[in-house]
């Protein structure tokens, strides 16, 4: 059995010295565990205090960093759209440099340098985007449109669809010139002016009715009434001021039959064709009748009666409009669908292509019927055959391919096909001889 240290020291040292040593050793042995535990507790408390101070230090740094970040961010304002373009890299770096000057030179932030740079760059971009947002917000605010007298002629020209009106007047003039009999210049001028006024009135009323639908289409969203350049009252007043003088000129200045055709065409366009565009695809056939009446009005203005020649000219214009409009509407299917219009190209695409091809072929038959009805000589169907065959070929390609490329080719061909066909009609017109009989066209 091992001896205790007290026994060992008492054996080595005896007497008074040994007793003192024994007392010191015993006391040290009893108190050493308590001192060791007390030392451990003290160290542990110091370690906890160190961790606490470290946590407080990090909290302080975080709060300080947050306050500095809030200094960089602007005041609460309307946030700009995230789709706005950001600043260029040079400007962003310059603004980042300016923001860095606000920060302490050696602040022990816990974030990484890359994170600081990203945050500062985003802050500079937000400042720039808010400035751009203010400008766009000011631009999008509703402003009162002021009508200047200098802009009024151009606005009224767009309201009356001046290009379409010019086409209507030209077809009316062709019908007047193709009619048999001497050419009467005063009657021709009155007919052209009255037809132009009637067309302006019909187009203006058409735009007045279609404002909520035109605003949804890219093709028509810049029309005067849609943009608010003129008031609806002014548009209706302009249409009235065009319709009444136009009908009066055609009725009293030309003849009642031509005036009646003018009134009928205005009503057919505004009261039938315009509402049918949102109801049924029949609107295309009704619109073709509207476009076929002007050359008939020119013929009746010159002769005072509805002859076979007038019906032939009306039939040519009627058939020409199908390849022209169907090819145009094929490229605008999304627009017509968005505007709520019921068009063949949207609801019946196969029928749209078939109808265009049929009427391209019908132009060949109508051109052949012109000399039979004593409107032209037999030269006309021969010299018009190449252009009729070409537009028929493009109509066939449109029927087969059914794409935008073929529809555009057919549409642009129709733009020059009609003027050239009317010019050939005038060139090959059968003129009366001095004895009153129909003669050959001059060579």
C-alpha positions as a Markdown table, in Angstrom:
| # | Residue | x | y | z |
|---|---|---|---|---|
| 1 | Unk | 0.0 | 0.0 | 0.0 |
| 2 | Unk | 1.5 | 3.4 | -1.0 |
| 3 | Unk | 2.2 | 5.8 | 1.7 |
| 4 | Unk | 0.5 | 9.3 | 1.8 |
| 5 | Unk | 2.7 | 12.4 | 1.3 |
| 6 | Unk | 2.0 | 13.4 | 4.9 |
| 7 | Unk | 3.3 | 10.1 | 6.3 |
| 8 | Unk | 6.4 | 10.4 | 4.0 |
| 9 | Unk | 7.2 | 14.0 | 5.2 |
| 10 | Unk | 6.7 | 13.0 | 8.8 |
| 11 | Unk | 9.1 | 10.1 | 8.4 |
| 12 | Unk | 11.7 | 12.2 | 6.8 |
| 13 | Unk | 11.4 | 15.1 | 9.2 |
| 14 | Unk | 10.7 | 14.6 | 12.9 |
| 15 | Unk | 10.2 | 17.0 | 15.7 |
| 16 | Unk | 9.0 | 20.6 | 15.4 |
| 17 | Unk | 10.1 | 21.0 | 11.8 |
| 18 | Unk | 8.3 | 17.9 | 10.7 |
| 19 | Unk | 5.1 | 19.0 | 12.3 |
| 20 | Unk | 5.2 | 22.3 | 10.4 |
| 21 | Unk | 5.8 | 20.6 | 7.1 |
| 22 | Unk | 3.0 | 18.2 | 7.8 |
| 23 | Unk | 0.6 | 21.1 | 8.5 |
| 24 | Unk | 1.6 | 23.0 | 5.3 |
| 25 | Unk | 1.2 | 20.0 | 3.1 |
| 26 | Unk | -2.1 | 19.1 | 4.6 |
| 27 | Unk | -3.5 | 22.6 | 4.0 |
| 28 | Unk | -2.2 | 22.8 | 0.5 |
| 29 | Unk | -3.8 | 19.4 | -0.3 |
| 30 | Unk | -7.2 | 20.4 | 1.0 |
| 31 | Unk | -7.3 | 23.9 | -0.7 |
| 32 | Unk | -5.8 | 23.1 | -4.1 |
| 33 | Unk | -9.0 | 21.6 | -5.6 |
| 34 | Unk | -11.1 | 24.6 | -4.6 |
| 35 | Unk | -8.5 | 27.0 | -6.1 |
| 36 | Unk | -8.4 | 25.0 | -9.3 |
| 37 | Unk | -12.2 | 25.1 | -9.7 |
| 38 | Unk | -12.2 | 28.8 | -8.8 |
| 39 | Unk | -9.6 | 29.5 | -11.5 |
| 40 | Unk | -11.5 | 27.5 | -14.1 |
| 41 | Unk | -14.7 | 29.4 | -13.3 |
| 42 | Unk | -12.9 | 32.7 | -13.6 |
| 43 | Unk | -11.4 | 31.7 | -16.9 |
| 44 | Unk | -14.8 | 30.5 | -18.1 |
| 45 | Unk | -16.4 | 33.8 | -17.1 |
| 46 | Unk | -13.7 | 35.7 | -18.8 |
| 47 | Unk | -14.3 | 33.6 | -22.0 |
| 48 | Unk | -18.0 | 34.3 | -21.9 |
| 49 | Unk | -17.4 | 38.0 | -21.4 |
| 50 | Unk | -15.1 | 38.0 | -24.4 |
| 51 | Unk | -17.7 | 36.3 | -26.6 |
| 52 | Unk | -20.3 | 38.7 | -25.4 |
| 53 | Unk | -18.2 | 41.7 | -26.2 |
| 54 | Unk | -17.4 | 40.2 | -29.6 |
| 55 | Unk | -21.1 | 39.8 | -30.4 |
| 56 | Unk | -21.8 | 43.4 | -29.3 |
| 57 | Unk | -19.0 | 44.5 | -31.5 |
| 58 | Unk | -20.4 | 42.7 | -34.5 |
| 59 | Unk | -23.9 | 44.1 | -33.8 |
| 60 | Unk | -22.4 | 47.6 | -33.6 |
| 61 | Unk | -20.6 | 47.1 | -36.9 |
| 62 | Unk | -23.8 | 45.8 | -38.5 |
| 63 | Unk | -25.9 | 48.7 | -37.3 |
| 64 | Unk | -23.3 | 51.2 | -38.4 |
| 65 | Unk | -23.0 | 49.6 | -41.8 |
| 66 | Unk | -26.8 | 49.6 | -42.2 |
| 67 | Unk | -27.0 | 53.3 | -41.3 |
| 68 | Unk | -24.3 | 54.1 | -43.9 |
| 69 | Unk | -26.2 | 52.1 | -46.5 |
| 70 | Unk | -29.3 | 54.1 | -45.7 |
| 71 | Unk | -27.4 | 57.2 | -46.3 |
| 72 | Unk | -26.5 | 56.1 | -49.8 |
| 73 | Unk | -30.1 | 55.2 | -50.7 |
| 74 | Unk | -32.4 | 58.0 | -51.8 |
| 75 | Unk | -35.6 | 59.1 | -50.0 |
| 76 | Unk | -38.8 | 57.2 | -50.5 |
| 77 | Unk | -40.1 | 58.1 | -54.0 |
| 78 | Unk | -42.0 | 56.3 | -56.7 |
| 79 | Unk | -39.9 | 53.3 | -57.7 |
| 80 | Unk | -39.0 | 53.3 | -61.4 |
| 81 | Unk | -39.8 | 50.3 | -63.6 |
| 82 | Unk | -37.2 | 47.5 | -63.5 |
| 83 | Unk | -37.1 | 47.5 | -67.3 |
| 84 | Unk | -35.5 | 50.9 | -67.5 |
| 85 | Unk | -32.1 | 51.0 | -69.0 |
| 86 | Unk | -29.3 | 51.1 | -66.5 |
| 87 | Unk | -26.4 | 53.5 | -66.6 |
| 88 | Unk | -23.2 | 52.8 | -68.4 |
| 89 | Unk | -20.3 | 51.2 | -66.6 |
| 90 | Unk | -18.3 | 54.5 | -66.6 |
| 91 | Unk | -21.0 | 56.5 | -65.0 |
| 92 | Unk | -21.6 | 53.7 | -62.5 |
| 93 | Unk | -17.9 | 53.6 | -61.5 |
| 94 | Unk | -17.8 | 57.4 | -61.1 |
| 95 | Unk | -20.9 | 57.3 | -58.8 |
| 96 | Unk | -19.4 | 54.5 | -56.9 |
| 97 | Unk | -16.3 | 56.5 | -56.3 |
| 98 | Unk | -18.3 | 59.4 | -55.1 |
| 99 | Unk | -20.2 | 57.2 | -52.6 |
| 100 | Unk | -17.0 | 55.7 | -51.3 |
| 101 | Unk | -15.8 | 59.1 | -50.2 |
| 102 | Unk | -18.7 | 59.1 | -47.7 |
| 103 | Unk | -17.5 | 55.9 | -46.0 |
| 104 | Unk | -14.8 | 55.8 | -43.2 |
| 105 | Unk | -11.3 | 55.0 | -44.5 |
| 106 | Unk | -10.8 | 51.9 | -42.3 |
| 107 | Unk | -14.1 | 50.7 | -41.1 |
| 108 | Unk | -14.1 | 47.0 | -40.1 |
| 109 | Unk | -17.1 | 45.9 | -42.1 |
| 110 | Unk | -18.0 | 42.3 | -42.1 |
| 111 | Unk | -19.0 | 42.2 | -45.8 |
| 112 | Unk | -16.8 | 41.3 | -48.6 |
| 113 | Unk | -15.4 | 44.0 | -51.0 |
| 114 | Unk | -17.4 | 42.5 | -53.9 |
| 115 | Unk | -20.6 | 42.8 | -52.0 |
| 116 | Unk | -19.9 | 46.4 | -51.1 |
| 117 | Unk | -19.3 | 47.2 | -54.8 |
| 118 | Unk | -22.4 | 45.5 | -55.9 |
| 119 | Unk | -24.5 | 47.3 | -53.3 |
| 120 | Unk | -23.1 | 50.7 | -54.2 |
| 121 | Unk | -23.5 | 50.1 | -57.9 |
| 122 | Unk | -27.1 | 49.1 | -57.4 |
| 123 | Unk | -27.7 | 52.2 | -55.3 |
| 124 | Unk | -26.3 | 54.4 | -58.1 |
| 125 | Unk | -28.4 | 52.6 | -60.7 |
| 126 | Unk | -31.6 | 53.1 | -58.5 |
| 127 | Unk | -30.8 | 56.9 | -58.3 |
| 128 | Unk | -30.5 | 57.1 | -62.1 |
| 129 | Unk | -33.6 | 54.9 | -62.7 |
| 130 | Unk | -35.7 | 57.1 | -60.4 |
| 131 | Unk | -34.6 | 60.2 | -62.3 |
| 132 | Unk | -35.6 | 58.5 | -65.6 |
| 133 | Unk | -38.8 | 57.4 | -63.9 |
| 134 | Unk | -39.7 | 61.0 | -63.1 |
| 135 | Unk | -39.3 | 62.0 | -66.7 |
| 136 | Unk | -41.3 | 59.1 | -68.0 |
| 137 | Unk | -44.0 | 59.8 | -65.5 |
| 138 | Unk | -44.2 | 63.4 | -66.6 |
| 139 | Unk | -44.5 | 62.2 | -70.2 |
| 140 | Unk | -47.3 | 59.7 | -69.4 |
| 141 | Unk | -49.4 | 62.2 | -67.6 |
| 142 | Unk | -52.6 | 63.3 | -69.3 |
| 143 | Unk | -52.2 | 66.7 | -70.9 |
| 144 | Unk | -54.8 | 68.8 | -72.7 |
| 145 | Unk | -54.5 | 68.6 | -76.4 |
| 146 | Unk | -54.4 | 72.0 | -78.0 |
| 147 | Unk | -55.6 | 72.2 | -81.6 |
| 148 | Unk | -53.7 | 74.6 | -83.8 |
| 149 | Unk | -55.2 | 75.9 | -87.0 |
| 150 | Unk | -52.0 | 75.0 | -88.9 |
| 151 | Unk | -52.4 | 71.3 | -87.9 |
| 152 | Unk | -56.1 | 71.2 | -88.7 |
| 153 | Unk | -55.9 | 70.5 | -92.5 |
| 154 | Unk | -53.6 | 67.5 | -91.9 |
| 155 | Unk | -55.8 | 66.2 | -89.1 |
| 156 | Unk | -58.9 | 66.4 | -91.3 |
| 157 | Unk | -57.1 | 64.8 | -94.2 |
| 158 | Unk | -56.2 | 61.8 | -92.0 |
| 159 | Unk | -59.8 | 61.7 | -90.6 |
| 160 | Unk | -61.2 | 61.5 | -94.1 |
| 161 | Unk | -58.6 | 58.9 | -95.2 |
| 162 | Unk | -57.3 | 61.1 | -98.0 |
| 163 | Unk | -55.5 | 58.3 | -99.9 |
| 164 | Unk | -58.6 | 56.1 | -100.0 |
| 165 | Unk | -60.7 | 59.1 | -101.0 |
| 166 | Unk | -58.2 | 59.8 | -103.9 |
| 167 | Unk | -58.6 | 56.2 | -105.1 |
| 168 | Unk | -62.4 | 56.5 | -105.0 |
| 169 | Unk | -62.3 | 59.8 | -107.0 |
| 170 | Unk | -59.9 | 58.2 | -109.5 |
| 171 | Unk | -62.2 | 55.2 | -110.1 |
| 172 | Unk | -65.2 | 57.5 | -110.5 |
| 173 | Unk | -63.2 | 59.6 | -113.0 |
| 174 | Unk | -62.4 | 56.4 | -114.9 |
| 175 | Unk | -66.0 | 55.4 | -115.1 |
| 176 | Unk | -67.0 | 58.9 | -116.3 |
| 177 | Unk | -64.3 | 58.8 | -119.0 |
| 178 | Unk | -65.2 | 55.2 | -120.2 |
| 179 | Unk | -68.8 | 56.1 | -120.7 |
| 180 | Unk | -70.0 | 56.7 | -124.2 |
| 181 | Unk | -70.7 | 60.2 | -125.4 |
| 182 | Unk | -68.9 | 63.5 | -125.4 |
| 183 | Unk | -66.7 | 64.4 | -122.4 |
| 184 | Unk | -68.4 | 67.2 | -120.3 |
| 185 | Unk | -65.9 | 69.0 | -118.2 |
| 186 | Unk | -68.2 | 70.9 | -115.8 |
| 187 | Unk | -70.2 | 67.7 | -115.2 |
| 188 | Unk | -66.9 | 65.8 | -114.7 |
| 189 | Unk | -65.6 | 68.3 | -112.1 |
| 190 | Unk | -68.9 | 68.3 | -110.2 |
| 191 | Unk | -69.0 | 64.5 | -110.2 |
| 192 | Unk | -65.4 | 64.3 | -108.9 |
| 193 | Unk | -66.0 | 66.9 | -106.2 |
| 194 | Unk | -69.3 | 65.5 | -105.0 |
| 195 | Unk | -67.9 | 61.9 | -104.9 |
| 196 | Unk | -64.8 | 63.1 | -103.0 |
| 197 | Unk | -67.0 | 64.9 | -100.4 |
| 198 | Unk | -69.2 | 61.9 | -100.0 |
| 199 | Unk | -66.2 | 59.7 | -99.5 |
| 200 | Unk | -64.7 | 62.0 | -96.8 |
| 201 | Unk | -68.0 | 62.0 | -95.0 |
| 202 | Unk | -68.3 | 58.2 | -95.0 |
| 203 | Unk | -64.7 | 57.7 | -93.8 |
| 204 | Unk | -65.1 | 60.3 | -91.0 |
| 205 | Unk | -68.2 | 58.6 | -89.7 |
| 206 | Unk | -66.5 | 55.3 | -89.9 |
| 207 | Unk | -63.6 | 56.5 | -87.7 |
| 208 | Unk | -66.1 | 58.0 | -85.3 |
| 209 | Unk | -67.8 | 54.7 | -84.7 |
| 210 | Unk | -64.6 | 52.7 | -84.4 |
| 211 | Unk | -62.6 | 54.7 | -81.9 |
| 212 | Unk | -62.6 | 52.1 | -79.1 |
| 213 | Unk | -61.6 | 49.4 | -81.5 |
| 214 | Unk | -59.0 | 51.3 | -83.4 |
| 215 | Unk | -57.2 | 52.0 | -80.1 |
| 216 | Unk | -56.4 | 48.3 | -79.8 |
| 217 | Unk | -54.7 | 48.0 | -83.2 |
| 218 | Unk | -51.2 | 49.1 | -84.1 |
| 219 | Unk | -52.4 | 50.0 | -87.6 |
| 220 | Unk | -55.1 | 52.5 | -86.4 |
| 221 | Unk | -54.0 | 53.6 | -83.0 |
| 222 | Unk | -52.6 | 56.9 | -84.3 |
| 223 | Unk | -55.8 | 58.1 | -85.9 |
| 224 | Unk | -56.9 | 61.6 | -84.9 |
| 225 | Unk | -59.9 | 60.6 | -82.8 |
| 226 | Unk | -58.0 | 57.8 | -81.1 |
| 227 | Unk | -55.2 | 60.2 | -80.0 |
| 228 | Unk | -57.7 | 62.9 | -79.1 |
| 229 | Unk | -56.3 | 65.5 | -81.6 |
| 230 | Unk | -59.9 | 66.5 | -82.4 |
| 231 | Unk | -63.2 | 66.1 | -80.5 |
| 232 | Unk | -65.9 | 63.7 | -81.7 |
| 233 | Unk | -68.2 | 66.7 | -82.1 |
| 234 | Unk | -65.8 | 68.3 | -84.6 |
| 235 | Unk | -65.4 | 65.0 | -86.5 |
| 236 | Unk | -69.2 | 64.6 | -86.8 |
| 237 | Unk | -69.6 | 68.2 | -87.8 |
| 238 | Unk | -66.9 | 67.8 | -90.5 |
| 239 | Unk | -68.6 | 64.7 | -91.8 |
| 240 | Unk | -72.0 | 66.5 | -92.0 |
| 241 | Unk | -70.4 | 69.5 | -93.7 |
| 242 | Unk | -69.0 | 67.1 | -96.3 |
| 243 | Unk | -72.0 | 64.8 | -96.8 |
| 244 | Unk | -74.6 | 67.5 | -97.4 |
| 245 | Unk | -72.8 | 69.5 | -100.0 |
| 246 | Unk | -71.5 | 66.3 | -101.7 |
| 247 | Unk | -75.0 | 64.8 | -102.0 |
| 248 | Unk | -76.4 | 68.2 | -103.2 |
| 249 | Unk | -73.8 | 68.5 | -105.9 |
| 250 | Unk | -74.4 | 65.0 | -107.1 |
| 251 | Unk | -78.2 | 65.4 | -107.1 |
| 252 | Unk | -78.6 | 68.9 | -108.4 |
| 253 | Unk | -75.4 | 69.4 | -110.3 |
| 254 | Unk | -75.2 | 66.0 | -112.0 |
| 255 | Unk | -78.4 | 63.9 | -111.9 |
| 256 | Unk | -80.6 | 62.4 | -109.3 |
| 257 | Unk | -79.5 | 58.9 | -110.0 |
| 258 | Unk | -75.9 | 59.7 | -109.2 |
| 259 | Unk | -77.0 | 61.5 | -106.1 |
| 260 | Unk | -79.0 | 58.5 | -105.0 |
| 261 | Unk | -76.0 | 56.2 | -105.5 |
| 262 | Unk | -73.9 | 58.6 | -103.4 |
| 263 | Unk | -76.4 | 58.5 | -100.5 |
| 264 | Unk | -76.8 | 54.8 | -100.8 |
| 265 | Unk | -73.0 | 54.3 | -100.6 |
| 266 | Unk | -72.6 | 56.5 | -97.5 |
| 267 | Unk | -75.3 | 54.6 | -95.7 |
| 268 | Unk | -74.0 | 51.2 | -96.8 |
| 269 | Unk | -70.5 | 52.0 | -95.6 |
| 270 | Unk | -71.4 | 53.6 | -92.3 |
| 271 | Unk | -74.5 | 51.7 | -91.3 |
| 272 | Unk | -73.9 | 48.2 | -92.7 |
| 273 | Unk | -70.2 | 47.6 | -93.4 |
| 274 | Unk | -68.9 | 49.3 | -90.2 |
| 275 | Unk | -71.0 | 47.3 | -87.7 |
| 276 | Unk | -70.7 | 44.1 | -89.7 |
| 277 | Unk | -66.9 | 44.1 | -89.2 |
| 278 | Unk | -67.4 | 42.9 | -85.7 |
| 279 | Unk | -70.3 | 40.5 | -86.4 |
| 280 | Unk | -69.7 | 38.4 | -89.6 |
| 281 | Unk | -67.2 | 37.9 | -92.4 |
| 282 | Unk | -69.9 | 39.1 | -94.8 |
| 283 | Unk | -68.5 | 42.5 | -94.2 |
| 284 | Unk | -65.8 | 41.8 | -96.8 |
| 285 | Unk | -68.5 | 41.3 | -99.5 |
| 286 | Unk | -70.4 | 44.3 | -98.4 |
| 287 | Unk | -67.2 | 46.4 | -98.4 |
| 288 | Unk | -66.5 | 45.2 | -102.0 |
| 289 | Unk | -69.9 | 46.5 | -103.1 |
| 290 | Unk | -69.1 | 49.9 | -101.5 |
| 291 | Unk | -65.8 | 50.0 | -103.5 |
| 292 | Unk | -67.6 | 49.0 | -106.7 |
| 293 | Unk | -70.2 | 51.8 | -106.7 |
| 294 | Unk | -67.9 | 54.8 | -107.4 |
| 295 | Unk | -67.1 | 53.8 | -111.1 |
| 296 | Unk | -70.8 | 53.1 | -111.6 |
| 297 | Unk | -71.5 | 56.7 | -110.3 |
| 298 | Unk | -69.0 | 58.0 | -112.9 |
| 299 | Unk | -70.8 | 56.1 | -115.6 |
| 300 | Unk | -74.3 | 57.3 | -114.5 |
| 301 | Unk | -73.0 | 60.9 | -114.2 |
| 302 | Unk | -72.0 | 60.8 | -117.9 |
| 303 | Unk | -74.9 | 58.8 | -119.3 |
| 304 | Unk | -77.7 | 59.3 | -116.8 |
| 305 | Unk | -78.5 | 55.5 | -116.8 |
| 306 | Unk | -77.3 | 52.2 | -115.6 |
| 307 | Unk | -75.9 | 50.3 | -118.6 |
| 308 | Unk | -74.1 | 47.1 | -119.0 |
| 309 | Unk | -70.8 | 49.0 | -119.2 |
| 310 | Unk | -71.5 | 50.5 | -115.7 |
| 311 | Unk | -72.1 | 47.0 | -114.3 |
| 312 | Unk | -68.9 | 45.7 | -116.0 |
| 313 | Unk | -66.8 | 48.5 | -114.4 |
| 314 | Unk | -68.4 | 47.8 | -111.0 |
| 315 | Unk | -67.7 | 44.1 | -111.4 |
| 316 | Unk | -64.0 | 44.7 | -112.2 |
| 317 | Unk | -63.7 | 46.9 | -109.0 |
| 318 | Unk | -65.7 | 44.3 | -107.0 |
| 319 | Unk | -63.4 | 41.4 | -108.0 |
| 320 | Unk | -60.2 | 43.5 | -107.6 |
| 321 | Unk | -60.9 | 44.3 | -104.0 |
| 322 | Unk | -60.8 | 40.6 | -102.8 |
| 323 | Unk | -57.1 | 39.9 | -103.6 |
| 324 | Unk | -56.2 | 43.4 | -102.5 |
| 325 | Unk | -57.9 | 43.3 | -99.1 |
| 326 | Unk | -57.5 | 39.6 | -98.3 |
| 327 | Unk | -53.8 | 39.9 | -98.9 |
| 328 | Unk | -53.7 | 43.0 | -96.7 |
| 329 | Unk | -55.7 | 41.5 | -93.9 |
| 330 | Unk | -53.5 | 38.3 | -93.9 |
| 331 | Unk | -50.6 | 40.3 | -92.6 |
| 332 | Unk | -52.8 | 42.1 | -90.0 |
| 333 | Unk | -54.5 | 39.1 | -88.5 |
| 334 | Unk | -53.1 | 39.8 | -85.0 |
| 335 | Unk | -54.2 | 43.4 | -85.2 |
| 336 | Unk | -57.7 | 42.5 | -86.4 |
| 337 | Unk | -58.1 | 39.8 | -83.7 |
| 338 | Unk | -56.9 | 42.3 | -81.0 |
| 339 | Unk | -59.3 | 44.9 | -82.3 |
| 340 | Unk | -62.3 | 42.5 | -82.2 |
| 341 | Unk | -62.9 | 42.5 | -86.0 |
| 342 | Unk | -64.4 | 39.4 | -87.7 |
| 343 | Unk | -62.3 | 39.0 | -90.8 |
| 344 | Unk | -61.8 | 36.0 | -93.1 |
| 345 | Unk | -58.1 | 36.0 | -92.5 |
| 346 | Unk | -58.8 | 35.5 | -88.7 |
| 347 | Unk | -61.7 | 33.1 | -88.6 |
| 348 | Unk | -61.6 | 31.4 | -92.0 |
| 349 | Unk | -58.0 | 31.6 | -93.4 |
| 350 | Unk | -58.6 | 28.9 | -96.0 |
| 351 | Unk | -61.7 | 30.7 | -97.4 |
| 352 | Unk | -59.7 | 33.9 | -97.4 |
| 353 | Unk | -57.1 | 32.4 | -99.8 |
| 354 | Unk | -59.6 | 30.7 | -102.0 |
| 355 | Unk | -61.7 | 33.8 | -102.4 |
| 356 | Unk | -58.7 | 35.8 | -103.4 |
| 357 | Unk | -57.7 | 33.3 | -106.0 |
| 358 | Unk | -61.2 | 33.1 | -107.5 |
| 359 | Unk | -61.5 | 36.8 | -108.0 |
| 360 | Unk | -58.0 | 37.0 | -109.5 |
| 361 | Unk | -59.3 | 34.5 | -112.2 |
| 362 | Unk | -62.5 | 36.5 | -112.4 |
| 363 | Unk | -60.6 | 39.5 | -113.6 |
| 364 | Unk | -59.6 | 37.6 | -116.7 |
| 365 | Unk | -63.2 | 36.8 | -117.5 |
| 366 | Unk | -64.4 | 40.3 | -116.9 |
| 367 | Unk | -61.6 | 41.7 | -119.1 |
| 368 | Unk | -62.8 | 39.3 | -121.9 |
| 369 | Unk | -66.4 | 40.5 | -121.4 |
| 370 | Unk | -65.4 | 44.2 | -122.0 |
| 371 | Unk | -65.4 | 44.0 | -125.9 |
| 372 | Unk | -68.5 | 41.8 | -125.9 |
| 373 | Unk | -70.4 | 44.6 | -124.1 |
| 374 | Unk | -69.0 | 47.2 | -126.6 |
| 375 | Unk | -67.0 | 49.0 | -123.8 |
| 376 | Unk | -63.6 | 48.4 | -125.4 |
| 377 | Unk | -62.1 | 46.8 | -128.5 |
| 378 | Unk | -60.8 | 43.3 | -128.6 |
| 379 | Unk | -57.3 | 44.6 | -128.1 |
| 380 | Unk | -58.0 | 45.1 | -124.4 |
| 381 | Unk | -58.4 | 41.4 | -123.3 |
| 382 | Unk | -55.2 | 40.6 | -125.2 |
| 383 | Unk | -53.0 | 43.3 | -123.8 |
| 384 | Unk | -54.5 | 43.0 | -120.3 |
| 385 | Unk | -53.9 | 39.2 | -120.2 |
| 386 | Unk | -50.3 | 39.4 | -119.0 |
| 387 | Unk | -51.0 | 41.5 | -115.9 |
| 388 | Unk | -54.2 | 39.5 | -115.2 |
| 389 | Unk | -52.2 | 36.2 | -115.4 |
| 390 | Unk | -49.5 | 37.6 | -113.2 |
| 391 | Unk | -51.9 | 38.6 | -110.4 |
| 392 | Unk | -53.6 | 35.2 | -110.8 |
| 393 | Unk | -50.2 | 33.5 | -110.4 |
| 394 | Unk | -49.6 | 35.5 | -107.2 |
| 395 | Unk | -53.0 | 34.6 | -106.0 |
| 396 | Unk | -52.2 | 31.0 | -106.5 |
| 397 | Unk | -48.9 | 31.3 | -104.6 |
| 398 | Unk | -50.9 | 33.0 | -101.8 |
| 399 | Unk | -53.4 | 30.1 | -101.8 |
| 400 | Unk | -50.6 | 27.4 | -101.7 |
| 401 | Unk | -48.0 | 29.0 | -99.5 |
| 402 | Unk | -50.3 | 30.9 | -97.0 |
| 403 | Unk | -47.5 | 33.0 | -95.6 |
| 404 | Unk | -46.8 | 36.7 | -95.2 |
| 405 | Unk | -44.3 | 36.8 | -98.0 |
| 406 | Unk | -46.8 | 35.6 | -100.7 |
| 407 | Unk | -49.6 | 37.9 | -99.2 |
| 408 | Unk | -47.3 | 40.9 | -99.4 |
| 409 | Unk | -46.4 | 40.2 | -103.0 |
| 410 | Unk | -50.1 | 39.9 | -103.9 |
| 411 | Unk | -51.0 | 43.1 | -102.1 |
| 412 | Unk | -48.3 | 45.2 | -103.7 |
| 413 | Unk | -49.1 | 43.8 | -107.1 |
| 414 | Unk | -52.8 | 44.9 | -106.6 |
| 415 | Unk | -51.6 | 48.5 | -106.0 |
| 416 | Unk | -50.2 | 48.9 | -109.5 |
| 417 | Unk | -52.6 | 46.4 | -111.2 |
| 418 | Unk | -55.7 | 48.5 | -110.9 |
| 419 | Unk | -54.3 | 51.8 | -112.2 |
| 420 | Unk | -52.7 | 49.9 | -115.1 |
| 421 | Unk | -55.9 | 48.0 | -115.9 |
| 422 | Unk | -58.0 | 51.2 | -115.9 |
| 423 | Unk | -55.4 | 52.9 | -118.2 |
| 424 | Unk | -55.6 | 50.0 | -120.6 |
| 425 | Unk | -59.4 | 50.3 | -120.5 |
| 426 | Unk | -59.2 | 54.0 | -121.4 |
| 427 | Unk | -56.7 | 53.2 | -124.2 |
| 428 | Unk | -58.8 | 50.6 | -125.8 |
| 429 | Unk | -62.1 | 52.4 | -125.3 |
| 430 | Unk | -64.6 | 51.9 | -128.2 |
| 431 | Unk | -65.3 | 55.4 | -129.5 |
| 432 | Unk | -68.3 | 56.3 | -131.6 |
| 433 | Unk | -67.7 | 57.3 | -135.2 |
| 434 | Unk | -69.1 | 60.5 | -136.7 |
| 435 | Unk | -72.2 | 58.7 | -138.0 |
| 436 | Unk | -73.1 | 57.6 | -134.4 |
| 437 | Unk | -72.0 | 54.0 | -134.6 |
| 438 | Unk | -69.4 | 52.5 | -132.3 |
| 439 | Unk | -66.0 | 52.4 | -133.9 |
| 440 | Unk | -62.6 | 51.1 | -133.2 |
| 441 | Unk | -60.2 | 52.7 | -130.8 |
| 442 | Unk | -57.7 | 55.0 | -132.4 |
| 443 | Unk | -54.3 | 53.5 | -133.1 |
